[in-house]
Amino acid sequence: MAPALSKLLVNRRSALSAASVAILFWVLRTRQKQRKLRKAPEVQYVVGEKSNQKVKAHVDAAFFRQVRQLLKITVPGIFTPEMGFLILVAASLVARTFCDLWMIQNGTYVESAIINMNKEEFKARVLKFLGAMPLISVVNNVLKYSIGELKLRLRTRLTHHLFEQYLKGFTYYKMSNLDNRIANPDQLLTQDVDKFCETITDLYSNISKPLLDIFIYVYRLTISLGPQTPAILIAYMIVSGYILTYLRRPTGRMTVVEQKLEGEFRYINSRLITNSEEVAFYQGNRREKLTLLASFGKLTDHLRKFLEFRVLMGTVDNVVAKYIATVVGFFAVSMPFLEADHKELGSISAHERFRLYYTYGRMLVKLAEAIGRLVLASREMTRLAGFTTRVTDIIKVLSDLNQGRYVRTMLTDKKAEGAVENGVIKAKPVPKMPLIPGAGRIIFQDNVIKFDKVPLVTPNGDILVDELSFEVRSGMNVLVCGPNGCGKSSLFRILGELWPLFGGTLTKPPRGKLFYIPQRPYMTLGTLRDQVTYPHTLQEMRQNGKTDADLEEHLERVKLSYLLSREGGWDAIEDWLDVLSGGEKQRIAMARLFYHAPQFAILDECTSAVSVDVEGSMYQYCREVGITLFTVSHRRSLWKHHEYYLQMDGRGTFEFKPIETDTEEFGS
């Protein structure tokens, strides 16, 4: 029986081993799948009022981590100009401290010569004092220059880094349309970056100089008067600094809110300028005035509260860092002179004691001033925490967007439909597949556009079409039609890679071989030539072998050759959005299309302000040069320029068929 039992145990062990291996394999596969799912981009919809979200900006461990992260960007290495200017600022501060020490000693000697009525010594000391003034002036101005140049270099580094991320791919578009964590990126990229660099540079100077002064004066006073006198001031600095830092905690949060409200107020003003014509037609002056004043009222209310808080804290600062510190200083400096057992000071004359008191007193005053500046520097550090939080926020959002992660904060407390996990609403799933942004695949291939089971899904999770499948090859001109909201613009945004692909496979030409012209074409800043060649520069145009004569031919094709004489040639610079009419801007956009000559052109109602005859000639030229058209238009005159139509009904279904002469109700 023993062998049978042994055999049974062996079999069971083998079975258990096999089961263990199977379970281990399953766990590894599951973790691998989880890793893949984690890597997939995700859209989050955060529940709650945006205005009620509490902003945290305190001087704590998180603040120092954020500063360290930003310093890695602004000072990328030891052997960089930024590090050189940091060292130059420090060296200038050391030189300035030694200049202060020299002036204290020499000033004491000058005044001592006056009191002793020693005319010769007075002249010698004054001449020596005057001789040192140019050197001291140079030290002060070198310090001022190095601080100013350091600010500029830090801002340059940080601005270049942010714009590199902001203009990477379509991040600038995603920040405004797919993610709403940053309301005013222009405010952050300009004003907040400038204030952060200015504040951190001033803080570096305002902390380094007092720390250096404290070290030097404590050393000199300890040698002369003993350690007790400076120790009292240092202990007071630590206690008062901790108290003031704690009391100033709201400053960081209030600074963040101030910058946010400033950005909103500026945005409303720029929005009125952009849409001034529409507002004027609607006579919306009163309504816009109410909107502007409401935003301004929110800003001024916050600024008033911030002002009251700063005044209150200023009062506390003056009492703690100046007046009480002065009393503590008097007490500290009096101890060596009033102690009965201080034999060294007791054995010298009153005149000599006065001179020593005057010298050491000035040093103690300087030490007290340094301690006061260091205590007050915590106020600037709290303010810096606000700017640091703002700049760190946009860096985080840019990083998320470049990795395909979007967060949309809902403006309601109502829970949306779908699964809710930890206050985050997951988008509703498309039938037969999970709704994961970036789950689809893009294949780049010339002369073909193919949608293979691609769902049309908005970033909000709205499903327009479950699965869109059709194929367009070069030469197959397609007219896209359907009611508003059916998914025409969504189709083009997915095709242009502006929106994430939620599934399926999209085959399309590489970037640059697909050109988009909207109903309201974009006019860039620059010359008339730039309007036709955009986004190419003059240098890129010449590198591509194009000349002004080629551009003139394109203007002739769109019936705009008169612009050259009217505006003063290709190098004329105007505000083209205002100078050109609606029809002229649309025809300039078509000339731009002729210049780039892509494989496919997406024309989104781009000739609605152009006469039918000019429109027909432009479409005919596109077909002659081999530009395949993907057109959205309600004009029946364009049917003859297309061979296929893609019709979406707005209820989730679509139809892709050839255009035939007996096609009825087309485009309805």
DODREN-733932 format. One record per residue (C-alpha): residue number from 1; x, y, z. Coordinates in pm, whole numbers. Example, Ala and Ser with C-alpha at 12.3 -4.5 7.8 and 13.67 -1.06 7.14 Angstrom:
# DODREN-733932
> 1	1230	-450	780 $
> 2	1367	-106	714 $
# end
This chain:
# DODREN-733932
> 1	0	0	0 $
> 2	290	228	66 $
> 3	407	232	-301 $
> 4	52	302	-416 $
> 5	23	585	-165 $
> 6	361	720	-272 $
> 7	257	705	-638 $
> 8	-69	884	-557 $
> 9	119	1158	-374 $
> 10	357	1199	-668 $
> 11	64	1224	-909 $
> 12	-103	1480	-686 $
> 13	220	1680	-662 $
> 14	254	1674	-1041 $
> 15	-105	1783	-1079 $
> 16	-55	2060	-823 $
> 17	267	2167	-999 $
> 18	89	2175	-1334 $
> 19	-198	2370	-1179 $
> 20	51	2612	-1018 $
> 21	225	2668	-1351 $
> 22	-110	2726	-1521 $
> 23	-220	2972	-1252 $
> 24	116	3152	-1267 $
> 25	91	3175	-1648 $
> 26	-263	3311	-1621 $
> 27	-154	3573	-1364 $
> 28	135	3686	-1585 $
> 29	-94	3713	-1888 $
> 30	-347	3910	-1684 $
> 31	-80	4151	-1559 $
> 32	52	4192	-1912 $
> 33	-297	4281	-2033 $
> 34	-340	4521	-1742 $
> 35	-14	4689	-1833 $
> 36	-133	4730	-2190 $
> 37	-460	4875	-2069 $
> 38	-275	5113	-1842 $
> 39	-65	5235	-2133 $
> 40	-378	5306	-2336 $
> 41	-486	5671	-2314 $
> 42	-794	5739	-2106 $
> 43	-1053	6013	-2096 $
> 44	-1176	6103	-1748 $
> 45	-1481	6311	-1665 $
> 46	-1448	6453	-1316 $
> 47	-1772	6529	-1133 $
> 48	-1815	6857	-948 $
> 49	-1821	7233	-991 $
> 50	-1494	7365	-1130 $
> 51	-1526	7685	-931 $
> 52	-1549	7489	-606 $
> 53	-1226	7301	-655 $
> 54	-980	7401	-383 $
> 55	-640	7511	-500 $
> 56	-351	7409	-279 $
> 57	-35	7617	-294 $
> 58	164	7595	27 $
> 59	532	7596	118 $
> 60	560	7226	189 $
> 61	736	6917	57 $
> 62	523	6921	-261 $
> 63	628	7283	-326 $
> 64	998	7199	-302 $
> 65	950	6901	-535 $
> 66	780	7130	-788 $
> 67	1058	7388	-763 $
> 68	1319	7116	-812 $
> 69	1132	6994	-1122 $
> 70	1121	7346	-1268 $
> 71	1486	7412	-1186 $
> 72	1583	7102	-1383 $
> 73	1419	7269	-1682 $
> 74	1556	7620	-1628 $
> 75	1905	7512	-1516 $
> 76	1961	7188	-1710 $
> 77	2322	7133	-1607 $
> 78	2632	7255	-1426 $
> 79	2812	7377	-1738 $
> 80	2535	7608	-1860 $
> 81	2507	7988	-1877 $
> 82	2229	7977	-1618 $
> 83	2454	7806	-1365 $
> 84	2726	8059	-1448 $
> 85	2494	8348	-1367 $
> 86	2381	8176	-1046 $
> 87	2747	8162	-942 $
> 88	2801	8523	-1052 $
> 89	2504	8637	-839 $
> 90	2644	8446	-540 $
> 91	2993	8592	-592 $
> 92	2848	8943	-623 $
> 93	2654	8892	-300 $
> 94	2973	8780	-120 $
> 95	3160	9083	-253 $
> 96	2874	9310	-146 $
> 97	2876	9169	207 $
> 98	3249	9228	242 $
> 99	3195	9580	107 $
> 100	2934	9635	381 $
> 101	3179	9511	644 $
> 102	3451	9741	514 $
> 103	3214	10038	512 $
> 104	3111	9967	873 $
> 105	3472	9956	991 $
> 106	3588	10252	783 $
> 107	3282	10457	878 $
> 108	3357	10390	1244 $
> 109	3715	10510	1196 $
> 110	3597	10829	1022 $
> 111	3352	10912	1301 $
> 112	3611	10823	1563 $
> 113	3855	11069	1397 $
> 114	3588	11339	1413 $
> 115	3519	11275	1782 $
> 116	3896	11271	1860 $
> 117	3941	11591	1650 $
> 118	4218	11421	1449 $
> 119	4218	11617	1124 $
> 120	4489	11419	944 $
> 121	4333	11083	1021 $
> 122	3993	11220	914 $
> 123	4129	11327	571 $
> 124	4306	10993	520 $
> 125	3996	10792	610 $
> 126	3767	11004	391 $
> 127	4002	10973	91 $
> 128	4019	10599	145 $
> 129	3639	10590	165 $
> 130	3605	10786	-161 $
> 131	3860	10566	-335 $
> 132	3661	10254	-258 $
> 133	3328	10396	-384 $
> 134	3384	10313	-757 $
> 135	3466	9951	-672 $
> 136	3158	9921	-448 $
> 137	2945	10077	-722 $
> 138	3077	9824	-974 $
> 139	2995	9538	-735 $
> 140	2637	9665	-688 $
> 141	2575	9705	-1060 $
> 142	2731	9368	-1147 $
> 143	2487	9217	-898 $
> 144	2197	9404	-1058 $
> 145	2302	9294	-1408 $
> 146	2352	8930	-1312 $
> 147	2009	8913	-1145 $
> 148	1839	9069	-1450 $
> 149	2020	8842	-1696 $
> 150	1943	8536	-1481 $
> 151	1570	8623	-1493 $
> 152	1579	8647	-1871 $
> 153	1767	8320	-1914 $
> 154	1539	8128	-1678 $
> 155	1233	8264	-1859 $
> 156	1387	8177	-2197 $
> 157	1457	7817	-2093 $
> 158	1113	7765	-1940 $
> 159	927	7935	-2226 $
> 160	1110	7729	-2489 $
> 161	1036	7410	-2297 $
> 162	665	7491	-2259 $
> 163	616	7594	-2621 $
> 164	804	7284	-2735 $
> 165	540	7077	-2553 $
> 166	249	7310	-2634 $
> 167	314	7307	-3010 $
> 168	406	6938	-3025 $
> 169	161	6765	-3255 $
> 170	-183	6910	-3188 $
> 171	-143	6967	-2816 $
> 172	-252	7332	-2843 $
> 173	-578	7210	-2998 $
> 174	-630	6930	-2746 $
> 175	-581	7165	-2451 $
> 176	-870	7384	-2563 $
> 177	-1101	7120	-2711 $
> 178	-1033	6783	-2547 $
> 179	-921	6883	-2198 $
> 180	-1056	7164	-1980 $
> 181	-818	7164	-1685 $
> 182	-639	7476	-1817 $
> 183	-882	7757	-1893 $
> 184	-633	8025	-2003 $
> 185	-310	7877	-2141 $
> 186	-204	8215	-2282 $
> 187	-202	8359	-1929 $
> 188	10	8071	-1800 $
> 189	253	8067	-2091 $
> 190	326	8440	-2072 $
> 191	245	8626	-1754 $
> 192	269	8343	-1501 $
> 193	598	8213	-1643 $
> 194	742	8566	-1627 $
> 195	629	8614	-1266 $
> 196	760	8274	-1162 $
> 197	1107	8344	-1305 $
> 198	1114	8694	-1157 $
> 199	1001	8575	-813 $
> 200	1238	8280	-790 $
> 201	1536	8491	-901 $
> 202	1457	8764	-649 $
> 203	1403	8499	-385 $
> 204	1744	8346	-461 $
> 205	1904	8686	-408 $
> 206	1690	8775	-106 $
> 207	1772	8447	67 $
> 208	2136	8410	-33 $
> 209	2239	8759	83 $
> 210	2081	8736	432 $
> 211	2215	8383	482 $
> 212	2563	8500	389 $
> 213	2532	8808	611 $
> 214	2411	8597	902 $
> 215	2704	8357	865 $
> 216	2968	8632	845 $
> 217	2823	8857	1118 $
> 218	2760	8565	1352 $
> 219	3121	8455	1304 $
> 220	3260	8806	1370 $
> 221	3033	8867	1670 $
> 222	3098	8526	1821 $
> 223	3474	8592	1815 $
> 224	3431	8935	1974 $
> 225	3130	8903	2207 $
> 226	3079	8530	2247 $
> 227	2814	8298	2106 $
> 228	2528	8407	2334 $
> 229	2450	8736	2156 $
> 230	2404	8603	1799 $
> 231	2241	8285	1932 $
> 232	1951	8487	2074 $
> 233	1887	8651	1734 $
> 234	1912	8320	1547 $
> 235	1666	8156	1789 $
> 236	1427	8446	1740 $
> 237	1462	8416	1363 $
> 238	1366	8047	1372 $
> 239	1062	8097	1596 $
> 240	930	8408	1422 $
> 241	994	8259	1076 $
> 242	791	7951	1160 $
> 243	502	8161	1295 $
> 244	493	8398	996 $
> 245	521	8115	744 $
> 246	223	7942	904 $
> 247	16	8261	907 $
> 248	94	8330	539 $
> 249	-28	7992	411 $
> 250	-337	8141	234 $
> 251	-110	8366	20 $
> 252	-21	8089	-226 $
> 253	-383	7988	-285 $
> 254	-495	8350	-319 $
> 255	-216	8415	-572 $
> 256	-335	8121	-785 $
> 257	-696	8246	-776 $
> 258	-582	8600	-862 $
> 259	-396	8482	-1173 $
> 260	-693	8266	-1277 $
> 261	-940	8556	-1245 $
> 262	-699	8789	-1429 $
> 263	-683	8535	-1713 $
> 264	-1062	8502	-1730 $
> 265	-1108	8880	-1740 $
> 266	-851	8916	-2019 $
> 267	-1012	8628	-2212 $
> 268	-1356	8792	-2201 $
> 269	-1206	9116	-2332 $
> 270	-1023	8941	-2618 $
> 271	-1339	8742	-2697 $
> 272	-1535	9066	-2740 $
> 273	-1267	9200	-2978 $
> 274	-1271	8877	-3181 $
> 275	-1651	8873	-3213 $
> 276	-1710	9249	-3223 $
> 277	-1898	9240	-3555 $
> 278	-2142	8970	-3445 $
> 279	-2202	9148	-3112 $
> 280	-2263	9476	-3295 $
> 281	-2517	9314	-3530 $
> 282	-2705	9173	-3232 $
> 283	-2666	9504	-3042 $
> 284	-2530	9304	-2752 $
> 285	-2348	9596	-2592 $
> 286	-2546	9582	-2268 $
> 287	-2517	9206	-2231 $
> 288	-2142	9209	-2298 $
> 289	-2103	9497	-2054 $
> 290	-2277	9293	-1784 $
> 291	-2052	8995	-1859 $
> 292	-1737	9207	-1848 $
> 293	-1834	9388	-1530 $
> 294	-1933	9061	-1362 $
> 295	-1591	8916	-1437 $
> 296	-1420	9237	-1328 $
> 297	-1628	9242	-1010 $
> 298	-1513	8890	-919 $
> 299	-1154	8998	-980 $
> 300	-1175	9319	-775 $
> 301	-1355	9143	-488 $
> 302	-1074	8890	-470 $
> 303	-806	9160	-503 $
> 304	-971	9355	-221 $
> 305	-972	9048	4 $
> 306	-611	8980	-92 $
> 307	-520	9343	-18 $
> 308	-685	9326	326 $
> 309	-501	9002	400 $
> 310	-167	9152	288 $
> 311	-224	9463	503 $
> 312	-302	9244	803 $
> 313	4	9029	740 $
> 314	213	9342	679 $
> 315	117	9467	1022 $
> 316	213	9133	1177 $
> 317	538	9132	974 $
> 318	633	9478	1098 $
> 319	564	9390	1458 $
> 320	735	9051	1453 $
> 321	1020	9105	1205 $
> 322	1105	9468	1284 $
> 323	989	9608	1615 $
> 324	1011	9299	1835 $
> 325	1330	9203	1651 $
> 326	1476	9545	1740 $
> 327	1395	9494	2108 $
> 328	1550	9148	2093 $
> 329	1855	9305	1927 $
> 330	1888	9566	2202 $
> 331	1867	9293	2463 $
> 332	2124	9077	2283 $
> 333	2378	9356	2233 $
> 334	2340	9480	2590 $
> 335	2430	9147	2748 $
> 336	2811	9164	2702 $
> 337	2821	9526	2825 $
> 338	2586	9493	3122 $
> 339	2722	9164	3257 $
> 340	2926	9228	3569 $
> 341	3171	8946	3505 $
> 342	3274	9062	3158 $
> 343	3628	9166	3259 $
> 344	3759	9244	2910 $
> 345	3502	9516	2845 $
> 346	3520	9641	3202 $
> 347	3895	9700	3187 $
> 348	3889	9941	2892 $
> 349	3791	10305	2882 $
> 350	3439	10432	2824 $
> 351	3550	10588	2495 $
> 352	3685	10255	2370 $
> 353	3370	10076	2491 $
> 354	3164	10327	2295 $
> 355	3367	10260	1982 $
> 356	3328	9883	2026 $
> 357	2957	9920	2094 $
> 358	2924	10137	1785 $
> 359	3108	9884	1566 $
> 360	2941	9574	1707 $
> 361	2609	9755	1725 $
> 362	2623	9821	1354 $
> 363	2709	9460	1293 $
> 364	2414	9357	1508 $
> 365	2191	9597	1318 $
> 366	2308	9441	994 $
> 367	2255	9096	1145 $
> 368	1906	9194	1258 $
> 369	1831	9332	912 $
> 370	1952	9009	754 $
> 371	1736	8805	989 $
> 372	1438	9032	915 $
> 373	1490	8996	538 $
> 374	1516	8620	575 $
> 375	1194	8611	779 $
> 376	1016	8833	526 $
> 377	1153	8622	240 $
> 378	912	8351	348 $
> 379	636	8584	231 $
> 380	784	8583	-119 $
> 381	827	8207	-94 $
> 382	456	8168	-23 $
> 383	376	8387	-322 $
> 384	619	8183	-530 $
> 385	424	7870	-429 $
> 386	124	8011	-616 $
> 387	315	8069	-940 $
> 388	494	7735	-901 $
> 389	161	7554	-874 $
> 390	29	7729	-1186 $
> 391	336	7652	-1398 $
> 392	357	7294	-1270 $
> 393	-10	7242	-1356 $
> 394	38	7333	-1721 $
> 395	351	7114	-1743 $
> 396	150	6819	-1608 $
> 397	-141	6883	-1845 $
> 398	96	6914	-2143 $
> 399	261	6587	-2047 $
> 400	-77	6414	-2016 $
> 401	-198	6546	-2351 $
> 402	119	6440	-2530 $
> 403	64	6089	-2389 $
> 404	-302	6084	-2496 $
> 405	-462	6136	-2153 $
> 406	-747	6386	-2126 $
> 407	-949	6501	-1825 $
> 408	-1276	6687	-1860 $
> 409	-1431	6847	-1551 $
> 410	-1810	6845	-1561 $
> 411	-1985	7173	-1474 $
> 412	-2268	6996	-1292 $
> 413	-2313	6793	-978 $
> 414	-2543	6547	-1155 $
> 415	-2386	6211	-1222 $
> 416	-2368	6130	-1590 $
> 417	-2476	5798	-1731 $
> 418	-2224	5523	-1717 $
> 419	-1997	5370	-1458 $
> 420	-1877	5592	-1175 $
> 421	-1557	5505	-992 $
> 422	-1412	5731	-721 $
> 423	-1590	6035	-861 $
> 424	-1466	5970	-1215 $
> 425	-1726	5897	-1480 $
> 426	-1618	5645	-1739 $
> 427	-1759	5701	-2087 $
> 428	-2038	5471	-2207 $
> 429	-1914	5172	-2406 $
> 430	-1973	5131	-2776 $
> 431	-2156	4806	-2850 $
> 432	-1920	4514	-2918 $
> 433	-1611	4708	-2805 $
> 434	-1475	4908	-2508 $
> 435	-1460	5285	-2545 $
> 436	-1087	5347	-2505 $
> 437	-931	5653	-2674 $
> 438	-628	5549	-2873 $
> 439	-749	5189	-2902 $
> 440	-772	5222	-3281 $
> 441	-486	5193	-3525 $
> 442	-364	5440	-3789 $
> 443	-182	5318	-4099 $
> 444	-10	5569	-4326 $
> 445	-36	5486	-4695 $
> 446	-33	5704	-5006 $
> 447	-338	5763	-5227 $
> 448	-598	5600	-5002 $
> 449	-835	5691	-4719 $
> 450	-999	5390	-4556 $
> 451	-1218	5367	-4247 $
> 452	-1243	5009	-4124 $
> 453	-1493	4970	-3837 $
> 454	-1398	5310	-3695 $
> 455	-1652	5451	-3445 $
> 456	-1729	5822	-3465 $
> 457	-1707	5923	-3099 $
> 458	-1672	6274	-2961 $
> 459	-1428	6344	-2674 $
> 460	-1734	6372	-2447 $
> 461	-1819	6009	-2520 $
> 462	-2114	6076	-2754 $
> 463	-2142	5801	-3016 $
> 464	-2236	5937	-3358 $
> 465	-2171	5624	-3565 $
> 466	-2100	5280	-3415 $
> 467	-1879	5155	-3697 $
> 468	-1787	5356	-4004 $
> 469	-1641	5160	-4298 $
> 470	-1565	5292	-4646 $
> 471	-1265	5335	-4877 $
> 472	-1165	5626	-5099 $
> 473	-874	5609	-5342 $
> 474	-715	5890	-5537 $
> 475	-950	6010	-5807 $
> 476	-1266	5913	-5615 $
> 477	-1407	6257	-5529 $
> 478	-1656	6229	-5242 $
> 479	-1932	6464	-5131 $
> 480	-2016	6436	-4760 $
> 481	-2368	6532	-4663 $
> 482	-2616	6503	-4381 $
> 483	-2789	6716	-4115 $
> 484	-2606	6924	-3857 $
> 485	-2460	6713	-3577 $
> 486	-2453	6393	-3780 $
> 487	-2073	6362	-3761 $
> 488	-1932	6537	-4069 $
> 489	-1691	6756	-3871 $
> 490	-1616	6468	-3634 $
> 491	-1516	6256	-3934 $
> 492	-1265	6518	-4048 $
> 493	-1128	6573	-3698 $
> 494	-1058	6203	-3663 $
> 495	-910	6198	-4014 $
> 496	-687	6494	-3921 $
> 497	-580	6316	-3598 $
> 498	-724	6596	-3385 $
> 499	-952	6355	-3199 $
> 500	-847	6018	-3057 $
> 501	-934	5699	-3243 $
> 502	-1161	5482	-3026 $
> 503	-1132	5166	-3236 $
> 504	-1098	5015	-3579 $
> 505	-831	5092	-3838 $
> 506	-782	5419	-4023 $
> 507	-566	5418	-4334 $
> 508	-466	5761	-4463 $
> 509	-185	5947	-4640 $
> 510	102	6085	-4429 $
> 511	70	6432	-4282 $
> 512	125	6699	-4541 $
> 513	-53	6503	-4814 $
> 514	-393	6574	-4663 $
> 515	-501	6939	-4668 $
> 516	-797	7091	-4483 $
> 517	-978	7415	-4574 $
> 518	-1251	7531	-4332 $
> 519	-1543	7763	-4402 $
> 520	-1360	8047	-4224 $
> 521	-999	8014	-4346 $
> 522	-714	8116	-4123 $
> 523	-513	8424	-4222 $
> 524	-167	8433	-4065 $
> 525	37	8733	-3954 $
> 526	275	8837	-4230 $
> 527	290	8928	-4597 $
> 528	45	8857	-4879 $
> 529	284	8585	-4993 $
> 530	259	8419	-4651 $
> 531	-119	8390	-4691 $
> 532	-76	8171	-4999 $
> 533	222	7964	-4880 $
> 534	107	7907	-4519 $
> 535	236	7717	-4326 $
> 536	552	7736	-4542 $
> 537	791	8025	-4492 $
> 538	957	8214	-4780 $
> 539	1271	8003	-4737 $
> 540	1071	7678	-4749 $
> 541	888	7799	-5058 $
> 542	1215	7859	-5239 $
> 543	1356	7525	-5121 $
> 544	1054	7357	-5283 $
> 545	1138	7525	-5614 $
> 546	841	7762	-5613 $
> 547	858	8127	-5719 $
> 548	639	8434	-5695 $
> 549	538	8374	-6056 $
> 550	388	8038	-5953 $
> 551	195	8208	-5676 $
> 552	68	8470	-5918 $
> 553	-68	8195	-6141 $
> 554	-259	8052	-5846 $
> 555	-405	8396	-5769 $
> 556	-513	8422	-6130 $
> 557	-691	8085	-6107 $
> 558	-898	8208	-5812 $
> 559	-958	8551	-5975 $
> 560	-754	8747	-5719 $
> 561	-464	8878	-5928 $
> 562	-585	9232	-5860 $
> 563	-471	9199	-5497 $
> 564	-107	9244	-5603 $
> 565	-169	9593	-5734 $
> 566	-430	9683	-5472 $
> 567	-221	9584	-5169 $
> 568	125	9673	-5303 $
> 569	282	9342	-5401 $
> 570	376	9015	-5235 $
> 571	566	9182	-4949 $
> 572	270	9392	-4835 $
> 573	185	9343	-4465 $
> 574	-171	9402	-4347 $
> 575	-423	9269	-4099 $
> 576	-556	9028	-4361 $
> 577	-852	8913	-4152 $
> 578	-992	9267	-4177 $
> 579	-854	9374	-4516 $
> 580	-989	9080	-4718 $
> 581	-1359	9011	-4763 $
> 582	-1514	8675	-4681 $
> 583	-1508	8561	-5044 $
> 584	-1149	8680	-5091 $
> 585	-1034	8488	-4786 $
> 586	-1200	8170	-4914 $
> 587	-1036	8211	-5255 $
> 588	-697	8277	-5090 $
> 589	-745	7946	-4909 $
> 590	-808	7772	-5243 $
> 591	-492	7932	-5386 $
> 592	-313	7793	-5079 $
> 593	-449	7449	-5169 $
> 594	-321	7482	-5528 $
> 595	24	7581	-5398 $
> 596	55	7276	-5169 $
> 597	-108	7034	-5421 $
> 598	-183	6753	-5172 $
> 599	-320	6407	-5254 $
> 600	-650	6475	-5076 $
> 601	-829	6800	-4995 $
> 602	-1096	6829	-4725 $
> 603	-1320	7120	-4823 $
> 604	-1562	7209	-4543 $
> 605	-1811	7459	-4693 $
> 606	-1502	7649	-4802 $
> 607	-1662	7820	-5106 $
> 608	-1991	7931	-4951 $
> 609	-1904	8300	-5014 $
> 610	-1771	8243	-5367 $
> 611	-1977	8280	-5685 $
> 612	-2083	7958	-5858 $
> 613	-1875	8018	-6174 $
> 614	-1549	8086	-5984 $
> 615	-1626	7790	-5756 $
> 616	-1672	7562	-6056 $
> 617	-1342	7666	-6215 $
> 618	-1154	7603	-5887 $
> 619	-1305	7256	-5845 $
> 620	-1232	7174	-6206 $
> 621	-865	7271	-6161 $
> 622	-838	7042	-5855 $
> 623	-956	6749	-6065 $
> 624	-719	6836	-6349 $
> 625	-409	6837	-6123 $
> 626	-512	6519	-5939 $
> 627	-624	6659	-5604 $
> 628	-892	6422	-5473 $
> 629	-1181	6611	-5315 $
> 630	-1353	6534	-4986 $
> 631	-1621	6804	-4980 $
> 632	-1890	6915	-4738 $
> 633	-2137	7141	-4917 $
> 634	-2509	7192	-4970 $
> 635	-2471	7340	-5319 $
> 636	-2624	7122	-5587 $
> 637	-2382	7275	-5840 $
> 638	-2097	7071	-5688 $
> 639	-2252	6730	-5757 $
> 640	-2096	6716	-6102 $
> 641	-1745	6746	-5955 $
> 642	-1784	6431	-5740 $
> 643	-1835	6064	-5817 $
> 644	-1937	5933	-5471 $
> 645	-2132	6055	-5172 $
> 646	-2114	5974	-4801 $
> 647	-2442	6050	-4628 $
> 648	-2494	6031	-4252 $
> 649	-2846	6065	-4111 $
> 650	-2756	6173	-3756 $
> 651	-2910	5857	-3607 $
> 652	-2596	5643	-3626 $
> 653	-2625	5507	-3980 $
> 654	-2445	5608	-4298 $
> 655	-2448	5539	-4670 $
> 656	-2152	5541	-4912 $
> 657	-2252	5504	-5277 $
> 658	-2171	5633	-5628 $
> 659	-2353	5944	-5742 $
> 660	-2599	5855	-6016 $
> 661	-2811	6076	-6235 $
> 662	-3130	5943	-6077 $
> 663	-3015	5997	-5717 $
> 664	-3309	6153	-5536 $
> 665	-3328	6352	-5219 $
> 666	-2951	6381	-5229 $
> 667	-2807	6586	-4945 $
> 668	-3137	6617	-4763 $
# end
